[in-house]
């Protein structure tokens, strides 16, 4: 954001967008805190601090950070080590969790590993979000029905649901009516907002309408015993988040380690995916590592200001973009408007019915599942279908934190074998002096072998590269040819393992009296050859770097080899052609 270019029109757009996003941040902040099993004020604090810090340091002009449903679900899973009456300890552990998440994300940014997030499969995200939607819905059943959760955090969520429904309290009609009314009103208002393009205040309006209705019915007013007829969100102090150092135990850090890694990766994936999808429409260039740093700074800061860990929000970012936000200042204004609302209206939170928040979360769960993309991924290939299924089942069976780690491992397992593929195609020079790939029915070149190599020369490709070079040498021995030309134009990123295999091949060829020619070498490969003194293993005029010939380094090498072969010298053509 360049203030010198920031004018009145941009400010107007950012103010409108900030007000619009703040209207949805208030109910979402409270709802996501409820989802995480913590005090609603921590969700509102996150909508202030995390949103502001991420907007200040971020790269995207439209990404809005703060509490999200997926992150809150993992937080809930992480805090399940605490019993229901350990609310203070759970809150302190959550602040520690935010600090750990922020530290991991900052480390990723410092090491410039932000680009690695693009190697996480889309199928992993789809499977994770589908399972997250299911778990989100299951977690809100008790609030929607007005019954208490049964079981302990150590028990599986599906077993706890079974206990809640079969051995718990009797279902209360009043919370069910509030839930149904909220669902109906939210769906109707969303339809009207889209149809008439009204400002997207529908979620806030639903909470106000339902809250007023429940209050007039006397359901959220404490009785003589101090209890309300239906559950309420609870009082939120009219204070801004203050600096706070969590009182933690070392054992908590050990218990939260896997969850912090899962949230860190999930948060970056969410934020970068949302930022990229909006930037695709705006053509805004993004700095992934800078955005990773912003995510880390936001969570680290939030951990010291009593915040729920957060990430990029799909709904709030989309609304920010659609409302016409011009710069990142809209996110700062969003945080400021939420802060003003907390100071002015926080006492009214005690009248917000929990079933109403639960209903909004149930709607959020239904919108988390992109059915069209899910069906497309499942139909695309069996591999993608398997990844979706494994990730989703892992989330339900083992928890969202392990599901992310399992999904990342799956992505790596799927990516590395594909990246490790080295393709070696034998080329021939036909009677028309055209260099092309040899057909299975054709003989090899007379007097020399010509191979085109393609792929990443990293350690994963080492074994396959070694086998391939060995086969080429065996073929040369069997044909009794003394010249091997390797076209290396399409090999990339050499590392020590692959370079050692190439060195061994060159030494073996020299010991057998075979001349090795190299063509199309890229600058990085040439530089590596110079550093490792490969010039002692191959003659200087046998190396044809990329751009060494006016038309092709490979064609220049072919002409040189043919000129040295007695049976080929008469066939040397001043001009060869490619069809590779």
C-alpha positions as CSV (number, residue, x, y, z in Angstrom):
1,X,0.0,0.0,0.0
2,X,1.6,3.3,-1.1
3,X,0.2,6.2,0.8
4,X,1.3,8.7,-1.8
5,X,-1.1,7.1,-4.2
6,X,-3.9,6.7,-1.7
7,X,-6.7,9.1,-2.4
8,X,-10.3,9.8,-1.2
9,X,-11.8,7.3,-3.5
10,X,-9.6,4.5,-2.2
11,X,-10.4,5.5,1.4
12,X,-14.1,5.5,0.7
13,X,-13.9,2.0,-0.8
14,X,-11.9,0.7,2.1
15,X,-14.2,2.2,4.7
16,X,-17.3,0.6,3.1
17,X,-15.5,-2.8,2.8
18,X,-14.2,-2.5,6.3
19,X,-17.7,-1.9,7.7
20,X,-19.2,-4.7,5.7
21,X,-16.5,-7.2,6.8
22,X,-16.8,-6.1,10.4
23,X,-20.5,-6.9,10.3
24,X,-19.8,-10.5,9.6
25,X,-16.6,-10.7,11.7
26,X,-18.6,-10.1,14.9
27,X,-20.9,-13.1,14.7
28,X,-18.2,-15.3,13.2
29,X,-15.7,-14.4,15.9
30,X,-18.1,-15.4,18.6
31,X,-19.2,-18.5,16.8
32,X,-15.7,-19.8,16.0
33,X,-14.7,-19.3,19.6
34,X,-17.7,-21.3,20.6
35,X,-16.6,-23.9,18.1
36,X,-13.1,-24.0,19.6
37,X,-14.7,-24.5,23.1
38,X,-13.4,-21.2,24.5
39,X,-14.8,-17.9,25.7
40,X,-16.5,-15.9,22.8
41,X,-14.3,-12.8,23.6
42,X,-11.2,-14.6,22.4
43,X,-12.8,-14.9,19.0
44,X,-13.6,-11.2,19.0
45,X,-10.0,-10.4,20.1
46,X,-8.7,-12.5,17.2
47,X,-10.9,-10.5,14.8
48,X,-9.1,-7.4,16.1
49,X,-5.5,-8.3,16.6
50,X,-4.9,-11.1,14.1
51,X,-6.8,-9.2,11.4
52,X,-4.9,-6.0,11.9
53,X,-1.4,-7.4,12.1
54,X,-1.9,-9.7,9.1
55,X,-3.2,-6.7,7.1
56,X,-0.3,-4.5,8.0
57,X,2.4,-7.0,7.0
58,X,0.6,-9.1,4.4
59,X,1.0,-9.1,0.6
60,X,-2.6,-9.5,-0.6
61,X,-4.8,-6.4,-0.8
62,X,-8.0,-8.3,-0.1
63,X,-7.1,-11.2,2.3
64,X,-8.8,-10.8,5.7
65,X,-7.4,-12.9,8.5
66,X,-8.9,-13.9,11.8
67,X,-10.6,-16.9,13.4
68,X,-11.8,-19.5,10.9
69,X,-13.9,-22.6,11.2
70,X,-11.2,-25.1,10.2
71,X,-8.6,-23.6,12.5
72,X,-11.1,-23.5,15.4
73,X,-11.9,-27.2,14.9
74,X,-8.2,-28.1,15.2
75,X,-7.9,-25.9,18.3
76,X,-10.9,-27.7,19.8
77,X,-9.2,-31.0,19.1
78,X,-6.0,-29.7,20.6
79,X,-7.7,-28.5,23.8
80,X,-9.5,-31.8,24.3
81,X,-6.8,-32.7,26.7
82,X,-8.5,-30.5,29.2
83,X,-11.7,-31.3,31.0
84,X,-14.8,-29.1,30.8
85,X,-14.1,-27.4,34.2
86,X,-10.5,-26.5,33.2
87,X,-11.5,-23.4,31.2
88,X,-8.7,-21.2,32.5
89,X,-6.0,-23.8,31.8
90,X,-7.5,-24.4,28.3
91,X,-7.4,-20.7,27.5
92,X,-3.8,-20.4,28.6
93,X,-2.9,-23.4,26.5
94,X,-4.6,-21.8,23.5
95,X,-2.5,-18.7,23.9
96,X,0.6,-20.9,24.0
97,X,-0.7,-22.7,20.9
98,X,-1.0,-19.4,19.0
99,X,2.6,-18.5,19.9
100,X,3.9,-21.9,18.7
101,X,1.9,-21.7,15.4
102,X,3.2,-18.2,14.8
103,X,6.8,-19.2,15.4
104,X,6.5,-22.1,13.0
105,X,5.0,-19.9,10.3
106,X,7.7,-17.3,10.8
107,X,10.4,-20.0,10.5
108,X,8.8,-21.1,7.2
109,X,8.9,-17.5,5.9
110,X,12.5,-16.9,7.1
111,X,13.7,-20.1,5.4
112,X,11.7,-19.0,2.3
113,X,9.7,-22.2,2.2
114,X,6.4,-20.5,1.4
115,X,6.4,-21.8,-2.1
116,X,6.5,-25.4,-0.9
117,X,2.8,-25.1,0.2
118,X,1.8,-25.4,-3.5
119,X,3.0,-29.0,-3.4
120,X,0.1,-29.9,-1.1
121,X,-2.4,-31.7,-3.2
122,X,-5.8,-30.1,-3.9
123,X,-7.3,-33.5,-3.1
124,X,-5.8,-33.3,0.4
125,X,-7.5,-30.0,1.0
126,X,-10.9,-31.2,-0.3
127,X,-10.8,-34.3,1.8
128,X,-9.8,-32.3,4.9
129,X,-12.5,-29.7,4.4
130,X,-15.2,-32.3,3.9
131,X,-14.2,-34.0,7.1
132,X,-13.9,-30.7,8.9
133,X,-17.5,-29.8,7.8
134,X,-18.7,-33.1,9.2
135,X,-16.9,-32.7,12.5
136,X,-18.0,-29.0,12.8
137,X,-21.7,-30.1,12.4
138,X,-21.3,-32.9,14.9
139,X,-19.7,-30.6,17.4
140,X,-22.7,-28.3,17.3
141,X,-25.4,-30.9,17.7
142,X,-25.6,-30.5,21.5
143,X,-25.9,-26.7,21.3
144,X,-28.5,-26.9,18.6
145,X,-30.6,-29.3,20.7
146,X,-30.0,-27.6,24.0
147,X,-28.3,-30.6,25.7
148,X,-25.0,-31.0,27.5
149,X,-22.1,-32.8,25.9
150,X,-21.4,-36.2,27.4
151,X,-18.1,-38.0,27.6
152,X,-14.5,-36.7,27.9
153,X,-12.0,-35.1,25.5
154,X,-10.1,-38.4,25.4
155,X,-13.0,-40.2,23.8
156,X,-13.7,-40.1,20.1
157,X,-16.1,-37.4,18.9
158,X,-18.5,-40.0,17.3
159,X,-18.7,-41.9,20.6
160,X,-19.3,-38.7,22.5
161,X,-22.1,-37.8,20.1
162,X,-23.6,-41.3,20.7
163,X,-23.4,-40.7,24.5
164,X,-24.9,-37.2,24.2
165,X,-27.9,-38.4,22.1
166,X,-28.6,-41.7,24.0
167,X,-27.6,-41.1,27.6
168,X,-27.8,-37.3,27.8
169,X,-30.4,-34.8,28.7
170,X,-33.9,-34.7,27.1
171,X,-34.0,-32.6,24.0
172,X,-35.5,-29.1,24.8
173,X,-38.0,-27.7,22.4
174,X,-36.9,-24.1,23.0
175,X,-33.3,-24.4,21.7
176,X,-34.6,-26.5,18.8
177,X,-37.0,-23.7,17.8
178,X,-34.3,-21.1,18.0
179,X,-32.0,-23.3,15.9
180,X,-34.6,-23.8,13.2
181,X,-35.7,-20.2,13.2
182,X,-32.1,-19.1,12.8
183,X,-31.5,-21.5,9.9
184,X,-34.6,-20.4,8.1
185,X,-33.9,-16.7,8.6
186,X,-30.3,-17.0,7.6
187,X,-31.1,-18.9,4.4
188,X,-33.9,-16.4,3.5
189,X,-31.7,-13.3,4.2
190,X,-28.8,-14.7,2.2
191,X,-31.1,-15.2,-0.7
192,X,-32.4,-11.6,-0.5
193,X,-28.9,-10.2,-0.1
194,X,-27.7,-12.0,-3.3
195,X,-30.8,-11.2,-5.2
196,X,-31.0,-7.5,-4.4
197,X,-27.2,-7.0,-3.8
198,X,-27.7,-5.6,-0.4
199,X,-24.8,-5.1,2.0
200,X,-23.8,-8.4,3.5
201,X,-25.0,-7.8,7.0
202,X,-27.2,-10.9,6.9
203,X,-25.4,-13.0,9.6
204,X,-25.3,-10.0,12.0
205,X,-28.9,-9.2,11.3
206,X,-29.9,-12.8,11.9
207,X,-28.3,-12.8,15.4
208,X,-29.9,-9.5,16.3
209,X,-33.4,-10.6,15.2
210,X,-33.2,-14.0,16.8
211,X,-31.5,-12.5,19.9
212,X,-34.3,-9.9,20.3
213,X,-37.0,-12.6,19.8
214,X,-35.5,-14.9,22.4
215,X,-35.2,-12.0,24.8
216,X,-38.8,-10.9,24.3
217,X,-39.8,-14.5,24.9
218,X,-37.8,-14.4,28.2
219,X,-35.6,-17.3,27.2
220,X,-32.3,-15.5,27.6
221,X,-33.2,-13.6,30.7
222,X,-31.9,-15.2,33.9
223,X,-34.5,-16.5,36.2
224,X,-34.6,-16.6,40.0
225,X,-32.0,-19.3,40.0
226,X,-29.7,-17.2,37.8
227,X,-30.1,-19.6,34.8
228,X,-31.6,-18.9,31.4
229,X,-34.1,-21.1,29.6
230,X,-31.6,-21.6,26.7
231,X,-27.9,-21.4,26.6
232,X,-26.3,-18.0,25.9
233,X,-22.9,-17.0,24.6
234,X,-22.0,-15.3,27.9
235,X,-20.8,-11.9,28.9
236,X,-18.0,-10.3,26.9
237,X,-16.2,-7.6,28.8
238,X,-16.3,-4.2,27.0
239,X,-12.5,-4.1,26.9
240,X,-9.9,-4.4,24.1
241,X,-7.4,-7.2,24.2
242,X,-4.5,-6.5,26.6
243,X,-1.0,-7.9,26.7
244,X,-0.9,-11.2,28.5
245,X,1.9,-13.8,28.9
246,X,0.3,-17.2,29.2
247,X,1.0,-19.2,32.3
248,X,2.0,-22.6,30.8
249,X,3.4,-25.9,31.6
250,X,6.2,-27.6,29.7
251,X,4.0,-30.7,29.2
252,X,1.4,-28.6,27.4
253,X,4.0,-27.7,24.7
254,X,4.7,-31.4,24.2
255,X,1.0,-32.2,23.9
256,X,0.4,-29.3,21.5
257,X,3.4,-29.9,19.3
258,X,1.6,-31.9,16.5
259,X,-1.4,-29.6,16.7
260,X,0.8,-26.5,16.3
261,X,2.4,-28.0,13.1
262,X,-1.0,-28.9,11.7
263,X,-2.5,-25.5,12.4
264,X,0.6,-23.7,11.0
265,X,0.4,-25.7,7.7
266,X,-3.4,-25.5,7.5
267,X,-3.3,-21.7,8.2
268,X,-0.8,-21.1,5.4
269,X,-2.7,-23.3,3.0
270,X,-5.9,-21.5,3.7
271,X,-4.4,-18.0,3.5
272,X,-2.3,-18.6,0.4
273,X,-5.1,-20.4,-1.5
274,X,-7.6,-17.6,-0.8
275,X,-5.1,-14.9,-1.7
276,X,-4.2,-16.7,-4.9
277,X,-7.8,-17.1,-5.9
278,X,-8.6,-13.4,-5.5
279,X,-5.3,-12.3,-7.1
280,X,-6.2,-14.4,-10.1
281,X,-9.1,-12.1,-10.7
282,X,-7.3,-8.8,-9.7
283,X,-3.9,-9.7,-11.4
284,X,-2.2,-8.5,-8.2
285,X,1.3,-10.0,-7.8
286,X,1.8,-11.9,-4.5
287,X,4.8,-12.5,-2.4
288,X,4.2,-16.0,-0.8
289,X,7.0,-15.7,1.7
290,X,5.9,-12.3,2.8
291,X,2.3,-13.6,3.3
292,X,3.7,-16.5,5.4
293,X,5.6,-14.0,7.5
294,X,2.4,-11.9,8.0
295,X,0.5,-15.1,9.1
296,X,3.2,-15.9,11.6
297,X,3.5,-12.4,13.0
298,X,-0.3,-12.2,13.4
299,X,-0.6,-15.5,15.3
300,X,2.5,-14.8,17.4
301,X,1.2,-11.4,18.4
302,X,-2.3,-12.8,19.0
303,X,-0.8,-15.3,21.4
304,X,0.3,-12.4,23.6
305,X,-3.1,-10.6,23.3
306,X,-5.5,-13.5,24.3
307,X,-6.4,-14.4,20.7
308,X,-7.7,-17.5,19.1
309,X,-5.2,-18.7,16.4
310,X,-6.4,-17.6,13.0
311,X,-5.7,-17.6,9.2
312,X,-7.2,-16.2,6.0
313,X,-11.0,-16.3,6.0
314,X,-12.6,-17.3,2.7
315,X,-16.0,-15.7,3.5
316,X,-14.6,-12.4,4.9
317,X,-11.9,-12.1,2.2
318,X,-14.5,-12.7,-0.6
319,X,-16.8,-10.1,1.0
320,X,-13.9,-7.6,1.3
321,X,-13.1,-8.1,-2.4
322,X,-16.8,-7.9,-3.5
323,X,-17.4,-4.8,-1.4
324,X,-14.7,-3.0,-3.4
325,X,-11.7,-2.8,-1.0
326,X,-8.8,-1.0,-2.6
327,X,-5.9,-1.8,-0.3
328,X,-4.9,-3.7,2.8
329,X,-6.1,-0.7,4.8
330,X,-9.6,-2.2,4.6
331,X,-8.4,-5.0,6.9
332,X,-7.0,-2.5,9.4
333,X,-10.4,-0.6,9.3
334,X,-12.2,-3.9,9.8
335,X,-10.3,-4.6,13.0
336,X,-10.9,-1.0,14.2
337,X,-14.7,-1.3,13.6
338,X,-14.8,-4.6,15.5
339,X,-12.9,-3.0,18.3
340,X,-15.4,-0.1,18.5
341,X,-18.3,-2.7,18.4
342,X,-16.7,-4.7,21.3
343,X,-16.4,-1.5,23.4
344,X,-19.9,-0.3,22.7
345,X,-22.0,-3.5,22.4
346,X,-20.1,-6.3,24.2
347,X,-22.6,-6.4,27.2
348,X,-25.3,-7.4,24.7
349,X,-23.4,-10.6,23.9
350,X,-24.9,-12.2,27.1
351,X,-28.3,-12.3,25.2
352,X,-27.0,-14.1,22.1
353,X,-28.5,-17.6,22.1
354,X,-26.0,-20.5,21.8
355,X,-28.4,-22.3,19.5
356,X,-28.4,-19.4,17.1
357,X,-24.6,-19.5,16.9
358,X,-24.8,-23.2,16.5
359,X,-27.2,-22.8,13.6
360,X,-24.8,-20.3,11.9
361,X,-22.0,-22.8,12.3
362,X,-24.1,-25.6,10.8
363,X,-24.7,-23.4,7.8
364,X,-20.9,-22.7,7.7
365,X,-20.3,-26.5,7.7
366,X,-22.6,-26.9,4.7
367,X,-20.8,-24.2,2.8
368,X,-17.3,-25.7,3.6
369,X,-17.9,-28.6,1.2
370,X,-17.4,-27.6,-2.4
371,X,-19.5,-30.4,-3.8
372,X,-18.8,-29.6,-7.5
373,X,-15.0,-29.6,-6.9
374,X,-15.2,-32.7,-4.7
375,X,-17.1,-34.6,-7.4
376,X,-14.7,-33.4,-10.1
377,X,-11.6,-34.5,-8.0
378,X,-13.1,-37.9,-7.3
379,X,-14.0,-38.5,-11.0
380,X,-10.6,-37.1,-12.2
381,X,-8.5,-40.2,-11.2
382,X,-8.4,-43.0,-8.7
383,X,-5.4,-41.5,-7.1
384,X,-7.2,-38.3,-6.3
385,X,-10.3,-40.2,-5.1
386,X,-8.1,-42.2,-2.8
387,X,-6.3,-39.2,-1.4
388,X,-9.7,-37.5,-0.7
389,X,-11.0,-40.6,1.0
390,X,-7.9,-41.3,3.1
391,X,-7.6,-37.7,4.3
392,X,-11.2,-37.5,5.2
393,X,-11.2,-40.8,7.0
394,X,-8.0,-39.9,8.8
395,X,-9.6,-36.6,10.0
396,X,-12.6,-38.5,11.4
397,X,-10.7,-41.3,12.9
398,X,-7.6,-39.6,14.3
399,X,-8.4,-35.9,14.4
400,X,-7.8,-32.9,12.2
401,X,-4.3,-32.3,13.4
402,X,-3.1,-35.8,12.3
403,X,-5.2,-35.6,9.1
404,X,-3.2,-32.6,8.0
405,X,0.1,-34.3,8.7
406,X,-1.1,-37.5,6.9
407,X,-2.3,-35.4,4.0
408,X,1.0,-33.6,3.7
409,X,2.8,-37.0,3.8
410,X,0.5,-38.3,1.1
411,X,1.2,-35.3,-1.1
412,X,4.9,-35.8,-0.7
413,X,4.6,-39.5,-1.4
414,X,2.7,-38.8,-4.6
415,X,4.9,-35.9,-5.7
416,X,8.4,-37.3,-5.2
417,X,8.0,-40.5,-7.4
418,X,6.6,-38.3,-10.2
419,X,9.3,-35.7,-9.8
420,X,12.0,-38.4,-9.7
421,X,11.1,-39.7,-13.1
422,X,14.0,-39.4,-15.5
423,X,13.0,-39.9,-19.2
424,X,15.6,-41.1,-21.6
425,X,14.6,-41.1,-25.3
426,X,17.0,-42.5,-27.9
427,X,17.3,-40.2,-30.9
428,X,18.3,-41.0,-34.5
429,X,19.4,-39.0,-37.5
430,X,17.2,-40.3,-40.4
431,X,18.0,-40.3,-44.1
432,X,16.5,-36.8,-44.5
433,X,19.0,-35.5,-41.9
434,X,16.2,-35.0,-39.3
435,X,17.0,-35.7,-35.7
436,X,14.0,-37.3,-34.1
437,X,13.0,-40.0,-31.6
438,X,13.8,-43.5,-32.7
439,X,10.9,-45.8,-33.5
440,X,10.9,-49.3,-31.9
441,X,11.3,-50.9,-35.3
442,X,14.3,-48.7,-36.3
443,X,18.0,-49.4,-35.7
444,X,20.1,-47.0,-33.7
445,X,22.5,-44.6,-35.2
446,X,25.6,-46.1,-36.8
447,X,28.8,-45.3,-35.0
448,X,27.3,-43.4,-32.1
449,X,24.4,-43.3,-29.6
450,X,22.3,-40.2,-29.0
451,X,20.0,-39.9,-26.0
452,X,17.8,-37.1,-24.8
453,X,17.5,-36.9,-21.0
454,X,14.7,-35.0,-19.3
455,X,13.8,-34.6,-15.6
456,X,14.9,-33.2,-12.2
457,X,18.5,-34.2,-11.2
458,X,17.8,-34.4,-7.5
459,X,18.5,-37.2,-5.0
460,X,15.1,-38.8,-5.6
461,X,16.0,-39.4,-9.2
462,X,19.5,-40.8,-8.4
463,X,18.7,-44.5,-8.6
464,X,16.9,-44.2,-11.8
465,X,19.6,-42.0,-13.4
466,X,22.2,-44.6,-12.4
467,X,20.3,-47.4,-14.0
468,X,19.7,-45.4,-17.1
469,X,23.3,-44.5,-17.6
470,X,24.4,-48.1,-17.0
471,X,21.9,-49.3,-19.7
472,X,23.3,-46.7,-22.2
473,X,26.9,-47.8,-21.5
474,X,25.8,-51.5,-21.9
475,X,24.1,-50.7,-25.2
476,X,27.2,-48.9,-26.4
477,X,29.4,-51.9,-25.5
478,X,27.0,-54.3,-27.2
479,X,27.0,-52.2,-30.4
480,X,30.7,-51.6,-30.2
481,X,30.2,-47.8,-30.7
482,X,32.8,-45.4,-29.2
483,X,30.7,-42.2,-29.1
484,X,27.8,-41.4,-26.7
485,X,26.1,-38.1,-27.1
486,X,23.8,-37.0,-24.1
487,X,21.4,-34.2,-24.7
488,X,21.0,-32.5,-21.3
489,X,19.0,-29.5,-22.3
490,X,15.9,-30.6,-20.3
491,X,17.5,-31.8,-17.1
492,X,17.3,-29.4,-14.2
493,X,18.5,-28.7,-10.6
494,X,21.5,-31.0,-10.3
495,X,22.4,-32.1,-6.8
496,X,25.4,-34.0,-5.3
497,X,23.8,-37.5,-5.8
498,X,23.0,-37.1,-9.5
499,X,26.3,-35.4,-10.2
500,X,28.2,-38.3,-8.6
501,X,26.3,-40.7,-10.9
502,X,27.3,-38.6,-13.9
503,X,30.9,-38.5,-12.7
504,X,31.0,-42.3,-12.3
505,X,29.5,-42.7,-15.8
506,X,32.2,-40.4,-17.3
507,X,35.0,-42.3,-15.5
508,X,33.5,-45.7,-16.6
509,X,33.2,-44.6,-20.2
510,X,36.8,-43.3,-20.3
511,X,38.1,-46.6,-18.9
512,X,36.3,-48.4,-21.7
513,X,37.6,-46.1,-24.4
514,X,34.2,-44.5,-25.1
515,X,34.0,-40.8,-25.9
516,X,31.1,-39.0,-24.1
517,X,29.7,-35.8,-25.7
518,X,27.4,-33.5,-23.8
519,X,25.1,-31.0,-25.5
520,X,22.6,-28.3,-24.4
521,X,24.0,-27.9,-20.9
522,X,22.2,-25.3,-18.9
523,X,24.3,-22.7,-16.9
524,X,23.7,-24.4,-13.5
525,X,24.9,-27.7,-14.8
526,X,27.9,-26.1,-16.4
527,X,28.8,-24.3,-13.2
528,X,28.6,-27.5,-11.2
529,X,30.9,-29.3,-13.8
530,X,33.4,-26.5,-13.4
531,X,33.3,-26.7,-9.6
532,X,33.8,-30.4,-9.6
533,X,36.5,-30.3,-12.2
534,X,34.7,-32.5,-14.7
535,X,36.9,-31.1,-17.4
536,X,39.5,-33.7,-16.4
537,X,37.0,-36.4,-17.4
538,X,35.7,-35.0,-20.7
539,X,37.5,-33.1,-23.4
540,X,36.6,-29.4,-23.8
541,X,35.5,-29.7,-27.4
542,X,33.1,-32.5,-26.4
543,X,30.9,-30.0,-24.4
544,X,28.3,-28.0,-26.3
545,X,26.6,-25.5,-23.9
546,X,23.1,-24.2,-24.5
547,X,23.3,-21.6,-27.3
548,X,26.7,-22.8,-28.5
549,X,25.4,-23.1,-32.1
550,X,23.2,-20.8,-34.1
551,X,20.5,-23.3,-34.3
552,X,21.2,-26.0,-31.7
553,X,24.0,-27.3,-29.5
554,X,22.8,-30.8,-30.1
555,X,22.9,-30.5,-33.9
556,X,26.4,-29.0,-33.7
557,X,27.5,-32.0,-31.6
558,X,26.0,-34.4,-34.1
559,X,27.9,-32.8,-37.0
560,X,31.1,-33.0,-35.0
561,X,30.7,-36.7,-34.2
562,X,29.7,-37.6,-37.8
563,X,32.8,-35.8,-39.0
564,X,35.0,-38.0,-36.9
565,X,33.4,-41.2,-38.0
566,X,34.9,-42.7,-41.2
567,X,31.6,-44.3,-42.3
568,X,29.7,-41.1,-41.5
569,X,32.0,-38.3,-42.7
570,X,30.6,-38.4,-46.2
571,X,27.1,-37.9,-44.8
572,X,27.9,-34.7,-42.9
573,X,25.2,-32.2,-43.8
574,X,25.7,-28.5,-43.4
575,X,22.2,-28.3,-42.0
576,X,20.4,-30.7,-39.8
577,X,16.8,-30.4,-38.6
578,X,14.9,-31.2,-35.4
579,X,11.7,-33.1,-34.9
580,X,12.0,-33.7,-31.1
